[in-house]
Amino acid sequence: MDKKSLMVTIAVLGGTGKEGKGLAYRWANAGYRVLIGSRSSERAVTAASEIIELLEGSGSVVGTSNQEAAQGANIVVLTVPYSAHRETLESVKDLLKGKLLIDVTVPLVPPKVSKVQMPAAGSAAQEAKEIVGEGVEVVAAFQNISYEHLLSEDDVDCDVLVTGTSKDARTEAITLVEAAGFTGWDAGPIENSVVVEGLTSVLININKQYGSTHAGIKITGAKNK
Amino acid sequence: MDKKSLMVTIAVLGGTGKEGKGLAYRWANAGYRVLIGSRSSERAVTAASEIIELLEGSGSVVGTSNQEAAQGANIVVLTVPYSAHRETLESVKDLLKGKLLIDVTVPLVPPKVSKVQMPAAGSAAQEAKEIVGEGVEVVAAFQNISYEHLLSEDDVDCDVLVTGTSKDARTEAITLVEAAGFTGWDAGPIENSVVVEGLTSVLININKQYGSTHAGIKITGAKNK
């Protein structure tokens, strides 16, 4: 737990889902103050209790509404299903000015989730940028992680590609990627989010074709330190 | 060298470039009959001689025009710069019916080659499919490989994601991926080519940010045999 993490509050919107809960657990475990946001404050409070129990009482995790979580945080992480992506962003966008938004959303279009089908903006992250407007840095990250093992300290054998609207924003996000126990890579501008989000459909296809359940990717031939 | 490879002739169009020459070398080394195609038959003949020399005379490699190479092959591999993609395809499309086209093209738009910028069709491979029309299976592969080490038997630490218009086409292409010494993965339908082609810009960005020269990817958590 370093000093930096103590000064940063992370909101995890949609934090009652398995992705959000897993990330919240890992960041609270690393010493960050975490606000779990949900459309239902009640469910957010329950999720926060579960995480504190996993942490044996040692972490700072509070459940509240998406709006209160967004308002109280320095960094806002969006972990909702794509069907709730626009609505959730619209409901918090006025609370995001000057903050970093980390979008974890994968724009899967059921039933063909193994086929890349991006929204008109080019990717969910670019769509988020369009919705939140100026004054908010947007980063895409964590789309390729299998969430089953996040609620433990297990190693997850998958790197995290980070795209975003500025190098500073990507660097800040990579700090959180590493705090959550992953290797993060600066994968370039927000326009590259189509690759990171689309890779999830490729990995779903690999799981389907090869009978695996947790296909991931690792970057080779480069050192990130 | 198995019997199957002896019955298959591979045309490598644009085979005088380093990508094409490297792949041609590896397939000839694996026992395939290879036709090197180029706009200049003369340069194709020179490239073929170079490869035969590397193989110490043991391979079947012939240099000729792009058209003659396409006509004489069962499988046609396109390794031209994106600027020559459409023109080359137009010049051979009538010779491709009933064949498999493997498109290696990455639609980079200089000077911003680390930013994903796809053509209107969605990807170079989808554009190729639009140009060649019905009766030709199109697969995208090999976009993420660094070509410096192809002209040797060095291991290249990068997997090959294969997308394409049918599962049979992808399976056939994966046979050639393995013959060239790589691990190949069925990465799904042709619409997923945006991920594979775009990943090249992500890897270029990683090379730029982390001072590497050969960043690649490996699939984790799945077994392809």
Chai-1 contact restraints between the chains, C-beta under 6 A:
chainA,res_idxA,chainB,res_idxB,connection_type,confidence,min_distance_angstrom,max_distance_angstrom,comment,restraint_id
A,S114,B,G188,contact,1.0,0.0,6.0,A-B,restraint_1
A,K115,B,P189,contact,1.0,0.0,6.0,A-B,restraint_2
A,K115,B,E191,contact,1.0,0.0,6.0,A-B,restraint_3
A,V116,B,E191,contact,1.0,0.0,6.0,A-B,restraint_4
A,V116,B,N192,contact,1.0,0.0,6.0,A-B,restraint_5
A,V116,B,V194,contact,1.0,0.0,6.0,A-B,restraint_6
A,D157,B,T220,contact,1.0,0.0,6.0,A-B,restraint_7
A,D157,B,G221,contact,1.0,0.0,6.0,A-B,restraint_8
A,W185,B,I206,contact,1.0,0.0,6.0,A-B,restraint_9
A,D186,B,Q209,contact,1.0,0.0,6.0,A-B,restraint_10
A,A187,B,V202,contact,1.0,0.0,6.0,A-B,restraint_11
A,G188,B,S114,contact,1.0,0.0,6.0,A-B,restraint_12
A,G188,B,V202,contact,1.0,0.0,6.0,A-B,restraint_13
A,G188,B,N205,contact,1.0,0.0,6.0,A-B,restraint_14
A,P189,B,K115,contact,1.0,0.0,6.0,A-B,restraint_15
A,E191,B,K115,contact,1.0,0.0,6.0,A-B,restraint_16
A,E191,B,V116,contact,1.0,0.0,6.0,A-B,restraint_17
A,N192,B,V116,contact,1.0,0.0,6.0,A-B,restraint_18
A,N192,B,V202,contact,1.0,0.0,6.0,A-B,restraint_19
A,V194,B,V116,contact,1.0,0.0,6.0,A-B,restraint_20
A,V194,B,V194,contact,1.0,0.0,6.0,A-B,restraint_21
A,V194,B,G198,contact,1.0,0.0,6.0,A-B,restraint_22
A,V195,B,V195,contact,1.0,0.0,6.0,A-B,restraint_23
A,V195,B,G198,contact,1.0,0.0,6.0,A-B,restraint_24
A,V195,B,L199,contact,1.0,0.0,6.0,A-B,restraint_25
A,V195,B,V202,contact,1.0,0.0,6.0,A-B,restraint_26
A,G198,B,V194,contact,1.0,0.0,6.0,A-B,restraint_27
A,G198,B,V195,contact,1.0,0.0,6.0,A-B,restraint_28
A,L199,B,V195,contact,1.0,0.0,6.0,A-B,restraint_29
A,V202,B,A187,contact,1.0,0.0,6.0,A-B,restraint_30
A,V202,B,G188,contact,1.0,0.0,6.0,A-B,restraint_31
A,V202,B,N192,contact,1.0,0.0,6.0,A-B,restraint_32
A,V202,B,V195,contact,1.0,0.0,6.0,A-B,restraint_33
A,N205,B,G188,contact,1.0,0.0,6.0,A-B,restraint_34
A,I206,B,W185,contact,1.0,0.0,6.0,A-B,restraint_35
A,I206,B,A222,contact,1.0,0.0,6.0,A-B,restraint_36
A,Q209,B,D186,contact,1.0,0.0,6.0,A-B,restraint_37
A,Y210,B,A222,contact,1.0,0.0,6.0,A-B,restraint_38
A,Y210,B,N224,contact,1.0,0.0,6.0,A-B,restraint_39
A,S212,B,G221,contact,1.0,0.0,6.0,A-B,restraint_40
A,S212,B,A222,contact,1.0,0.0,6.0,A-B,restraint_41
A,H214,B,G221,contact,1.0,0.0,6.0,A-B,restraint_42
A,A215,B,I219,contact,1.0,0.0,6.0,A-B,restraint_43
A,A215,B,G221,contact,1.0,0.0,6.0,A-B,restraint_44
A,A215,B,A222,contact,1.0,0.0,6.0,A-B,restraint_45
A,G216,B,T220,contact,1.0,0.0,6.0,A-B,restraint_46
A,G216,B,G221,contact,1.0,0.0,6.0,A-B,restraint_47
A,I217,B,I217,contact,1.0,0.0,6.0,A-B,restraint_48
A,K218,B,K218,contact,1.0,0.0,6.0,A-B,restraint_49
A,K218,B,T220,contact,1.0,0.0,6.0,A-B,restraint_50
A,I219,B,A215,contact,1.0,0.0,6.0,A-B,restraint_51
A,T220,B,D157,contact,1.0,0.0,6.0,A-B,restraint_52
A,T220,B,G216,contact,1.0,0.0,6.0,A-B,restraint_53
A,T220,B,K218,contact,1.0,0.0,6.0,A-B,restraint_54
A,G221,B,D157,contact,1.0,0.0,6.0,A-B,restraint_55
A,G221,B,S212,contact,1.0,0.0,6.0,A-B,restraint_56
A,G221,B,H214,contact,1.0,0.0,6.0,A-B,restraint_57
A,G221,B,A215,contact,1.0,0.0,6.0,A-B,restraint_58
A,G221,B,G216,contact,1.0,0.0,6.0,A-B,restraint_59
A,A222,B,I206,contact,1.0,0.0,6.0,A-B,restraint_60
A,A222,B,Y210,contact,1.0,0.0,6.0,A-B,restraint_61
A,A222,B,S212,contact,1.0,0.0,6.0,A-B,restraint_62
A,A222,B,A215,contact,1.0,0.0,6.0,A-B,restraint_63
A,N224,B,Y210,contact,1.0,0.0,6.0,A-B,restraint_64
